[in-house]
Amino acid sequence: MVAAASFLIDTLTPSNFADRIASELVHARRVARGIVVTTPVLFPSGAHVSILVTFTGDRCLVSDDGAAYAEADMMGAGDIFRRAARSIAEECGLRFNNFEIFETDARVDTLPGIIAIVADAAKRAIHVTADRLARKLDFDLKTSIVDRLIDAFGVKRVAVDASISGASTHSWTVDALVRTESVEVAIEAVSPSPISVSSAYMKLDDIRRLDHAPKTVAALKGKSSFGADQLLILGRTSRLIDVAADWRELERIAA
């Protein structure tokens, strides 16, 4: 198999080898409305960004045909996407109609560049959408656990976004710090995303190494949605509770 592959490469000239690579990276096919170009640009899901080119005389409509919107809709982030896509389209000199990112007046000789610009704009809009969605989910998660802690301990005993210096002397901000007559408890809300887990681990591990350290608690968004490895890692630094825990379990974290 290796010999055959070597023979194939050896028989190709630099010119047709480059053409072969290019044909593997970019595909074009005819459809009823024009041509669909599958680009090497990727959405976060791993899907390739495809661009629809519709010909009207010597001008072309170049559009992502709603592909980026479909990606955002699968994340449940259509409204977030519309705001992001509108801003990015304006920045790139393109248009957005609440569904597709497009250019209506592209010349045939500028098609490669316009296709690249539309594909990049679609990808960027999804990346911005995913980032904003993650921040919103993290905020909602933190708000949920803080509200439940206030219900369990009272507003005077719960400090939100409290600063604590860890054993390394680095200053950390925990989502909540519960103070009772006998104990302090540092609580961090954690989602199953790798970034959330690793961030919580570093923070809580540094805090627990303090002399006279507060208790550390990781409040998990749906404990069953975490991998066994994630639970093991977080369990080394803190007590694990589910954000949806009843008030008696919340009270027990300060026992």
N, C-alpha and C positions, 0 to 999 in steps of 0.2 A: 504493500500500500504506500509506504514511504517512497519507494523507488518510482512508483507511478506518479505520485504527486510531484517529485523532483523533475521527472521527465516533462510533465505538463508545464511546470514553471519554466523549465529550460527552453521549451519550444515557443514560449510567448516572447514577443518583442516588448520593450518598455512601453511603446505606444498602445498596443492592444491589451497589455496587462493593465494599464491605467484605465482604459475603457471598460475592461471587465470589472475592475473594482468599483468604478463609478456606477455601472449598471446594477451592482449589488446594493449600493447605498441608496439609489434613487430609482423608483419605479413610476411609470406613467401608463395609464390605461384610458381608453376611450369609454365614455358613458353618454347617455342621451343628452345631457346638458353641456358636454364639452370634454374636458380631460381632468382626471384625478391624478395628482402627483403625490406619491408617498415619499416623504422626506426622511432623512436620517435624524431629524429632531424628535426628541422623545418627551412625552408627558410623564409626570411622576409615576403613573400607573404602569409605565413601560410601553404603552401604545405609541406607535409612530404618528406624528402630526401629518395629516393628509390635507392637501389643498385642492380646491375645485377651481378650474379655470374655464370660464365661459366666454366664447368669442362673439363679438358683435362688430362686424366689419373689421377695421384696423385697431379697434380698442378691445380690451378684455376686462372682465370682472374676475377678480382674484379673491377667493374667500376660503376661510377655514370650514365653511359649510356647517357651522354650529358644533364642530368637534370639541372645541374647548368647553363650550357650554354643557355638552353632554357629560364630559369628565367632571365638571363642577356639580352637575345635577346628581351624579352618582354619589358624591360626597355629601349631598344635602346642603350645598352651599351656593345655590343659584343667585340669591340676592347679593352675597359677598362678591361673587364672580362679576356680576353686572357692574358694580362700582369699580372693581379693579380693571376690568376689560375696557371700560369707557376711558379711564385715565391713561392706560397704556396705548390704546388706539390713537388718542389725541397726541400723545408724546411721539408716536411713530409716524404721524401724518396719515393715519388710516381712519376708517369709520367703524362704528359699532351700532347695531340696531336692536340691542337687547338679546340677540341670538347669535349672530355671526360677526366676526372681525373680517373686514374686507376693504378692497380698493376697487372703485368702479371704473377708473379711467386709465388702466395700464396699457402702454404701448407694447406691441409684440416684442420689440427689440429690448424692452426692459423687464420682460417676464421673469427671467432667472432671479434678478435682484428683488423684485416685488414678491415673488413666491417665498424667498428666504425671509424677507421682512415680516410677511404675514405669519409664517410658521413660527418665527421667533416670538412675535407678539402673542400668539396663542399660547405658546409654552410659558412665557413670562406671566401671563394673566393667570394661568393655573397655579404656578408656583406661588404667586402673591396670594391667591385665594386659599391655598392649602396652609400657608403660614398664618394668615389672619384667622382662619377657621381653628387652627390649633390653639392660637392665643385666646380666642373666644371660649373654646371648650375648657382650657385651663382656668380662665377667669370664672366660668360658671361652676367648675368643680370646687374651686377655692371658696366661692360665695356659699355654695351648698354646705360645706363642712363648717365654715365659720358660723353660719346661721344656726346649725344644729348644736354647735358648742355653746353658743350664747343661750340657746334654749335650755341646755343641760346645766350650765354653770352660772349663768347670769352675765350681763354685759360688762360688769365691772371686773370680772375675773378673766376676761378674754381680750388679749391684745392682738390686733390684726397687723400683719406685716411687721412683726417685731424683729429688731436687730439683735443678733447674738454673735459674739466673737468666739470662734472655735478654738481648739487646742493649738491650731496653727497660727493663731492670732488673726486669721482672715475673718472679716465681718460678713456674716450671713443674714439674710432676711428670711424668716420662716413665716408660713402662711398664718399661723396662730400660735400664741403662747398663753397657756392656761396657768394661772397662779391661784393656788388655794393656800390655806393656812399652813399646810405641811409640805407642799410639793410644787414644782414647776414642770410643765409638760410642753415640749416643743413639738408642734404638729405640722406636717407637710402633706399637702394633697398631691397624689401621684396618679397619673394616667398610665396605661400600658405602653405608651410610646417609649422607645429606647432613650430618647433625650430626657424625658421626664424621669425615668427610672434612674439613669446615671446621675442626673443632677441632684435628685433627692438623696441618693446614696452618698455622694461626696459631702453634701451639706450635713446630713444627720450623723454620718460617721465622724466628721470633725467635731461636731458639737458633743457627741457622747464621750469623747476622749478628754473632755475638760475635767479638772478636779471639781467635785461637787456638781457634776453635770446635771442638767434637767433630764427628765425622762424624754425619750424620743419616740414619736409615733408617726407612722406612715399611714395616711388615710387613703385607701385605694378606691378608685372608681371601678366598681365591679370586680371584686377579688377573683372571681372565676374566669375573668378575661385575661388575667396575667399568666404568663408562662411559669412553669415550675422553677426555672432558673432565675427569673425575675423575683419571684417570691423568696427564694433562697438568698439572693443578694441583699434584698431589702431587709429580710429577717435578721441579717447579721448586724444591722445598725439600729433597729427600732422594733417596736411592737407594731403588728399589722392589724388594722381594723378596716372594715368596709365603710365607705361614706354613708351607706344606707343603714348602718347599724342602729339598733334602737337606743333610746336614751340611757338604759341601764348599762349597756356596754360602753357607751361614751363616758359615763360616770366612773366606770371601773378603771379607765386609763389614768385617773388621778389617785387611785387607791394605793 
